[in-house]
């Protein structure tokens, strides 16, 4: 069963969402759903004591840290 919600975003947050949707060729709902799935995956890894890194094109790594 699908549920509906209202989301209040600042102008800057809405701009980021709009820009991502256009860049990825998705609607805003799909962008938010993908963001939730990514956040959930990262959170699960961190809860297990694992680390999550992002590697740039120069192979430099940055660790993702969530509070």
C-alpha positions in Angstrom: 0.0 0.0 0.0 1.4 3.4 -1.0 1.2 6.3 1.4 1.4 10.0 0.7 3.3 12.7 2.7 4.0 16.4 2.5 7.6 17.5 2.5 8.7 21.0 3.3 12.0 22.0 1.7 13.9 25.2 1.6 14.4 26.9 -1.7 18.0 25.6 -1.8 16.9 22.0 -1.0 14.2 22.2 -3.7 16.8 23.5 -6.2 19.1 20.5 -5.4 16.2 18.1 -5.8 15.1 19.7 -9.1 18.7 19.7 -10.5 19.2 16.0 -9.5 15.9 15.0 -11.1 16.8 16.8 -14.4 20.4 15.5 -14.4 19.3 11.9 -13.8 16.2 12.1 -16.0 14.0 11.1 -13.1 11.0 12.6 -11.3 11.5 14.1 -7.8 9.8 11.1 -6.1 12.2 8.7 -7.7 15.2 10.8 -6.7 14.0 10.9 -3.1 13.3 7.1 -3.1 16.8 6.5 -4.3 18.2 8.8 -1.7 16.3 6.9 1.0 17.6 3.5 -0.2 21.2 4.8 -0.3 20.9 6.3 3.2 19.4 3.0 4.5 22.3 1.0 2.9 25.0 3.3 4.4 23.2 3.2 7.8 23.1 -0.6 7.8 26.8 -0.8 7.0 27.8 1.7 9.8 25.5 -0.1 12.3 27.4 -3.3 11.5 30.7 -1.5 12.3 31.7 -1.3 8.6 33.1 1.8 7.0 31.8 3.4 3.8 34.2 5.4 1.6 33.9 7.6 -1.5 36.9 7.5 -3.8 37.7 10.4 -6.1 39.3 10.1 -9.5 42.7 10.5 -7.9 42.0 7.5 -5.7 41.8 9.7 -2.6 39.2 8.3 -0.2 36.8 10.1 2.1 34.9 8.2 4.8 31.2 8.8 5.1 30.2 9.5 8.7 26.6 9.6 9.9 25.4 10.8 13.2 
